[in-house]
Amino acid sequence: MQFKGRTVLAFVLLAMFASSILTLTIVDSSTFWGWKEKPAGSAAASAATSSGLSSKDLNKIATTYQLIESKYLTQTDHDKLVNGAINGMLDALEDPFTVYMDQKEAKQFDESISSSFQGIGAEVSIDEGKFVIVSPIKGSPAEKAGIQANDVIVSVNGDKLDGLTLNQAVMKIRGPKGTQAKLELIRQGVNDPIQVIVVRDNIDVETVYAEMLQDQIGKIEIRQFSAYTATRFAEELKKLEAKGMKGLVIDVRNDPGGLLNVVVDIVNPFVQSGKPIVQVENRDGKREPTPSTGTGKKYPVTVLVNKGSASASEILAGAFQEAVGSKVIGETSYGKGTVQVTFEKEMGDGSNIKMTVYKWLTPNGNWIHKKGIQPDIPVEQPAYFKAAPLSKKSVLKQDSNSDDVKNLQLMLNGLGFSTERSDGYFNDKTATAVKAFQRTNGLPMTGEVDTETANKLERAILAQIREPKNDAQLKAAVQELQKQIGK
């Protein structure tokens, strides 16, 4: 991606980190703010002058601090007050992707960029004070525990998250490998909160998985866009092409994003030279496209997306959809179309600010923010894919009526044990289905769902979801390619 003027572009990041989803551009900030070349240490004064802060404004802020320090009922903490003032200004922007990180949080952020981390493996954002799961990373503890995109985290190990910043909430969610995070979640369409226990682990740094399917159709799954993803993608693509691949499925479902330069490198060979892969627009409406230098591919490509496909995944899907003419299949993606810049150097003390400064747009200039990429071929997964974990607060019995029973019925029907209904009422058919499941799995045939039965049900339905033959979206992607290659 090229930028004019004195801008020094290192790279553009789209969030793959557990702190927030973001599109992050590292640049020379003097270009953004129109500062002239200043000696080291003058950034704060320049910022004040450039932003229009008068001496009266600065005095008002200083007076507030002095009054709190000298008059407030209890002793105050200097750093906490300063950080609170910065957070207050950024909160006034009402932008969930513009955040302040103190020294500890900034260090954690840097570690997330440069190395693997320990945690639950889910992308988290903040929306109107609510901490929302953007996407569980594929293969992560979060995905294995049944956490879904758009789940709202209410508490962690009994600690409510109300009033916390995004980074503070993430630090509660993260933790050492082997420790438990008991999450209370609110899920759309489910009346009662869901309790989920996730065992933290190392988050897998491998991001590319490839295989050859039937009819010489290749499939490459991208779980994140990290520093080595483009290299790994190229390696796997070359292997598939050497085996005579006739069509390719690129799967970015539940991929929360990553490095934009990596997305460009992955997409570039598929797009004819000169066509834009992505565009970036500044506050004045000036756009800068990233043109391809590729030659295109002779075989067709389909792209799989769902509501957990965010940021870099959406750039990839948009580029294939508009610049290559590929079919996008699945569900409408997350909808993240802004770009953030970090200002660690300007802060000068190890803290950092991520601030929204750009939009990114598709090759045709479409802004997908809060709208997402619309699939050419919409495909919903079977109903049991969306079943929530059972709360296990009490034994589920005949004639009870709850969201737990509704999810129980979704699981039983998905496993082939018909309940003849899925409205949350525990009827006699549901009891018969439970007994049949218990008999099949060597459990006491009580017809009631205790913790042991619930745990086995959840493990069974997760195995069912992971079985490729049950993946309706993948089937649709393969069928589309078969049609295009004449199979």
Salt bridges, closest charged atoms under 4 A:
ASP28 OD2 - ARG6 NH1 3.86
GLU37 OE1 - ARG6 NH1 3.26
ASP151 OD2 - ARG187 NH2 2.70
ASP159 OD2 - LYS172 NZ 3.60
GLU184 OE1 - LYS160 NZ 3.37
ASP201 OD1 - LYS177 NZ 3.91
GLU206 OE1 - ARG232 NE 3.42
GLU211 OE2 - LYS219 NZ 3.81
GLU221 OE2 - LYS138 NZ 3.87
GLU221 OE1 - LYS219 NZ 3.63
GLU221 OE2 - ARG223 NE 2.76
GLU235 OE1 - ARG232 NH1 3.01
GLU236 OE2 - ARG232 NH1 3.07
GLU236 OE2 - LYS239 NZ 3.72
GLU241 OE2 - LYS297 NZ 3.08
ASP251 OD1 - LYS138 NZ 3.06
ASP251 OD2 - ARG253 NH2 2.93
GLU281 OE1 - ARG287 NE 2.67
GLU281 OE2 - LYS359 NZ 3.81
GLU380 OE1 - LYS386 NZ 3.07
GLU420 OE2 - LYS429 NZ 3.90
ASP423 OD2 - ARG421 NH2 2.70
GLU458 OE2 - LYS392 NZ 2.83
ASP471 OD2 - ARG253 NH2 2.77
GLU480 OE1 - LYS483 NZ 3.29
